[in-house]
């Protein structure tokens, strides 16, 4: 039973990140890369995910799981570094 719940939670996190990328990311036409705004960090994205899932019935995945999911399922999504 726990495995099904973890899978559903993981899929919900994937769907949430996919929606965020679709709405905010700049798609690079010449390479397979999608850039989120430079003002964001992976931590801020995770906090947004936590806020978005608070009202739902599904418990959010942990920060480490979220990071692992991002790196494995969305390797083309980056947050560019800003040089001052």
C-alpha positions in Angstrom: 0.0 0.0 0.0 2.8 2.5 0.9 4.4 1.9 -2.5 1.3 3.0 -4.4 1.0 6.1 -2.3 4.7 7.0 -2.8 4.2 6.5 -6.6 1.1 8.7 -6.6 3.0 11.4 -4.6 5.9 11.2 -7.0 3.6 11.5 -10.1 1.8 14.5 -8.5 5.2 16.2 -7.9 6.1 15.5 -11.6 2.9 17.0 -12.8 3.3 20.1 -10.7 6.8 20.7 -11.9 5.8 20.0 -15.5 3.0 22.6 -15.2 5.4 25.2 -13.6 8.0 24.7 -16.4 5.3 25.0 -19.1 4.1 28.3 -17.6 7.4 30.0 -16.6 10.3 28.5 -18.6 11.9 30.0 -21.6 12.4 27.3 -24.2 15.8 27.5 -26.0 15.1 26.9 -29.7 18.6 25.7 -30.6 19.2 23.2 -27.7 17.0 21.0 -25.6 17.0 23.3 -22.6 14.3 25.2 -20.7 15.3 28.0 -18.4 13.4 29.1 -15.4 13.7 32.7 -14.3 17.2 33.5 -12.9 15.6 34.9 -9.7 14.4 31.4 -8.7 16.4 28.7 -6.9 15.7 25.0 -6.5 14.8 25.8 -2.9 12.3 28.4 -3.9 10.7 26.1 -6.5 10.3 23.5 -3.8 8.7 26.0 -1.4 6.2 26.9 -4.1 5.5 23.2 -4.6 4.9 22.8 -0.8 2.5 25.8 -0.8 0.6 24.4 -3.8 0.2 21.0 -2.2 -0.9 22.1 1.3 -4.6 22.3 0.4 -4.6 19.0 -1.4 -5.2 15.5 -0.2 -1.8 14.2 -1.2 1.2 14.7 1.1 4.2 16.3 -0.7 7.4 14.5 -1.4 10.5 15.4 0.6 13.0 18.0 -0.6 15.6 15.3 -1.5 13.0 13.3 -3.5 11.9 16.5 -5.3 15.5 17.3 -6.2 16.2 13.7 -7.4 12.9 13.8 -9.4 13.9 17.1 -11.0 17.4 15.9 -11.9 16.2 12.5 -13.3 13.0 13.5 -15.1 13.7 17.1 -16.0 17.4 17.3 -16.8 16.8 20.0 -19.5 15.2 22.4 -16.9 17.8 24.8 -15.5 18.0 28.0 -13.5 20.6 30.2 -15.1 23.3 31.7 -12.9 23.3 35.4 -12.7 26.6 37.2 -12.8 26.8 40.6 -11.2 
